Amino acid sequence: MSSTEKLLTDIETFMRRTGMNATTFGLLAAKNPALLIHLRAGGDVRLRTADKIRQFMVDYAASNKRQKKANHHEVAA
């Protein structure tokens, strides 16, 4: 599996877990609404862009965990 294929697999998994659609993901992660169309068609991205995309997924997951924890504390209070 190429690094681009691995990135695409990771993105697809992320989108399934979060319920985020491809256009929104592309816009938020790389300011490119056609990012997934490009990757699914066999295109690739620069290493810097791949790093930015991966960091977006990490930051998004961390932000959601903090938000869920804060919401849980508000309900319990």
Residue pairs with C-beta under 8 A, 6 or more apart in sequence:
1 9
3 50
4 39
4 43
4 44
4 45
4 50
7 39
7 45
7 50
7 53
7 54
8 36
8 39
8 40
10 54
10 57
11 25
11 29
11 36
11 39
11 53
11 57
14 20
14 25
14 57
14 60
14 61
15 21
15 22
15 25
18 60
18 64
20 28
22 35
22 36
22 37
23 33
23 36
25 35
25 36
26 32
26 33
26 34
26 35
26 36
27 33
28 56
28 60
29 35
29 52
29 53
29 56
29 57
30 45
30 49
30 52
30 53
30 56
32 38
35 45
35 53
38 45
39 45
45 53
